[in-house]
Amino acid sequence: MSTAMWTVIESPIGPLRLVEQGGAITAIEFSPFRDGVRPLGAEGADHPVLVAAAHQLAEYFAGDRTEFDLPLAPAGSAWQRSVWAQLLGIGYGQTASYGEIAARLGKTNAASRAVGTANGANPIPIVIPCHRVIGANGTLTGYAGGLERKQLLLDLERDEDAALF
């Protein structure tokens, strides 16, 4: 397995650490970073995948990008990857509830908690848009980056004239 490369970029929601391994993005981490969670490898701001990710995220925060075109390799269980695949189907500016995601996976509403757990374990937030999943009653629920960040991302996507960057 190839060594991971990483870089830190500034964003309107705080510094983001982008991690690449094997030619794909494997993580986007919110600050404060939890060093020691995974071996990071070498700093590689000039790695083509990290450069592309930084550029696309800057466009997203500027309100100029609604879809990402990056190679992704999130590590997780089969269940987690199935949930994350569903998240990629939630369009820019749209939201879905945990129960709706469960239904799309052929599960009952009782699987909502399992969807929430998988959603919270998403290693590539923003690009795999876990911020677009909300409670059944339309309220914001947990977000690994904090509810303030989640609200900022949703506001950016709802307002055509918004730009955070």
Disulfide bonds with the S-S distance in Angstrom:
none
